Amino acid sequence: MEKCYSTDNENFCHTELGDVLDALDCEGRLQVGTVYYEGDSQPLTVPKLLRADLVLEQADEAGYDLIGEAWDNPFAVSNSAMEELQELLNGWAAKHVDVGHYFEIVGKTRELRVTEADLPANTQVERQP
């Protein structure tokens, strides 16, 4: 598990504490007491995004929309057939898609505050009310 950081508890786009402190500095908010957020993260994987069960469900819904009640869900397949499709989707994605630079938050995020120790040595310390 790795850590990631955010200035707004929504966009966790910083992978190092120094990056979030730099972002706060660029926003003119790097001062003792300013809130930022830390979260535990893990790499995003293709099977979390490109899921065989959802692809098959979407295909059945499209068939129902075209045919109506006569549609009898032919995409409702066995678990082994679904696993086979997932393997095909994973192989296709490995060849054509890169999600390696994305990550997902695991668990709850933590609210932290900038401390004096976080500030560069030559920064004038300004306290937030």
KAGI-V170261 format. One record per backbone hydrogen bond with DSSP energy under -0.5 kcal/mol. CO is the residue of the C=O (numbers start at 0). NH is the residue of the N-H. If there is no record, write none. Layout:
co: <CO:CO>
nh: <NH:NH>
//
This chain:
co: <1:3:4:5:9:10:13:15:15:16:17:18:19:20:21:22:23:23:24:28:30:31:33:35:36:37:38:39:40:41:44:44:45:45:48:50:51:52:53:54:55:56:57:58:59:60:61:62:62:63:67:72:74:77:78:79:80:81:82:83:84:85:86:87:88:89:90:91:92:96:98:101:103:104:105:109:109:111:113:114:114:115:119:125>
nh: <40:38:13:36:11:12:4:18:19:20:21:22:23:24:25:26:28:29:27:30:33:127:113:111:5:109:3:105:1:103:47:48:48:49:50:54:55:56:57:58:59:60:61:62:63:64:65:66:67:67:70:75:76:81:82:83:84:85:86:87:88:89:90:91:92:93:94:95:96:98:101:43:41:106:39:37:111:35:32:117:118:118:122:31>
//
